[in-house]
Amino acid sequence: MSGNNSSRWSNETDLIPVSLPGSVLICTIVSSSLSIFGAVLIFVTYCIVTVAKNQTRRLLVYLTIADLLTAVGNLMGAVRYTLRDESEYINKRDQMAVNCTNTDQICVIQSSITTFSSLASFFWTNIIMVHILMTLISQREWSRFFIKVLYHLVSWGVPLVITFLAASMQALGEDFSISSGPWCWIKGCLKPGEVIFWMTFTGKGWEILTYFLTMTFYILMKFYMIKKKMRFKDRSQNHLREEDELYIMIFFVIVILRVVGTARYFMAVTKAIDDNLLHSFGQTDMVLLHIQSVGDSAQAFCNCILFCVRDTDVRRELWKRICACRLSPDERRPLVTEVNSEVN
């Protein structure tokens, strides 16, 4: 995959600008930083809030670990891009057009991190939707030991294998912002067909599959909820937990945040198929690049909003814990007792 075959894309200076606008870097850095903050807040909240320790919320924490790695990787890529020497960058681009084996090891490491974490995020998103669906159907926590082990084997193991294959085939590296932001992914010096294949295999194919699967799970859950509500007029007999209804919103989160990146992927596919369209998407692609630079790094921050703000039980207990920290030991004791009694 990484011979001396130069890519048409690596020689298109109009399509691949030497310098990305500073606004793209700012979008990535701000979005990634917010997600890192949001992920840390989720972890802290999960540790100190007793009511947060159920299986649905625990799965969201695992999803957040993956999204945190993505945010860290994208931030790492943006900082690397900001600190690069522009003349050296141009030389590397020209060298890679001749010899595709030349690449930046930091770029490869960052690409490996974000490839693995993005894939893990897709798998954990699907697993959360499956878990909620089965919990709603069975009306009890669907958390057998075997199921838990299977969750981790699939969500961490499959992305690890895919990332290892891509890295061993030397497909990961500097992509010159083809279907990504100011971070690295698939080497842009490969042949267009090879670039599209690795984009699909290491991310976009699984991302599109996640859209359809989560949409299917969402429709099934809403149908089930409507059916139960029609059967039980009294909501107290319904047994549908509010947190389950809340966390099916991750379907909308992943679609809204990543659909622009998917659109840029299809634009890249179109460019690879038709030479005449190579320059047709320049302005549109740059607008979409700004949006993608925010969306691809923002999922951990959106998880934080769901977990710490929109989840009423978690928000209420977290606020009481925060208030208790401001009080003296004598004043704090009754409030902590009240929180623990509510949980029990």
C-alpha positions, 0 to 999 in steps of 0.5 A: 500500500505504501510504495512509490505510487504518488497520489493525485491528491498529494500534488493538488496544491489548490485542493490541499492548502499548505496552511489551514486557516487559523480559525480551523485550528481554533475550532479544533483546540477549543472543542477538544479542550471542552471535551477534555474538561467535560470528560474529566467532569463525568469521571469525577461525577461518576466517582462521587455521585452514588446514583450514577453507578448503574449500568446505563450510566457506566456504559456512558463512562466507557463511551466517554473514555473513547471520546476523551482519547479522540479529543486528546488526539485531535488536540495533539494534532492541532498543536503539532500543526500549529507548531510546525515549520511551514517550509519543512512541511512543504518539503515533507509533502513534496517528499511524500509525493515521491516516497510515501514511506516518509512520514512523521512518527508523531503524526502516526501515533496521533492517527493511531490514537484517534483511529482506535478511539473513534472506532471504540466510540462507534461501538460503545454508542451501539452497545448503549443503544442495544443495552437500553433497548434490552433493558426496556424490553426485559424491564430489568437491568440487562447486565449479566457478567458474560454480556459485560465481558462481551461489551469490552471485547467487542468495543475495545478489541475490534478497534484495536485489531483494525488500528493495528492492521492499518498501522502495520500496512503503513496506511496511517500518517499525514493526510493533508486534511483530506476528510479530516481537520488539522490532525492526521489520519490516512496518508494522503500520498497513497493512491486515491482508491487506497485512501478511500478504502482505508478511510472506509475500513478504519472509520467512515464505514463503521460510522455510517453503519452506526448511523443506521444501527442507532437510528433503527434502535431509536425507532424500535425504542420509541415504538416500544415506549409508545406501545407501553404508554398506550397500555399503561395510562398511569406512568407509575405502572409503566416502568420506563426509566427516565434515564433510559429515555434520556440516553437514547439521545446519543443517537442525535448527538453522534449524527449531529456532530459527525455528519459533516465529516461524513459529508466530506468523506463522500466529497473525497470519494467523488473527487477520487472517482471524477477528475473533473470535480477535483477543484469543485468543492474547494470553498464548500469543503473549507466551510465544512472543515470548520464545522467538522473541526468542532464536531469531531472533537465535541462528543465528550462535552455533549456526553457531559451535558447529558450526564451532568446537566440533563440527567435529573437524578445525577444533577440533583445529587451532584449539586447537593454534594457541591453545596455540602463541600461549602459547609462546615462539618457540622452543617455538612452532616445532615445534608450528606445524610439526606443525600444518602437516604434519597439514594437508598 
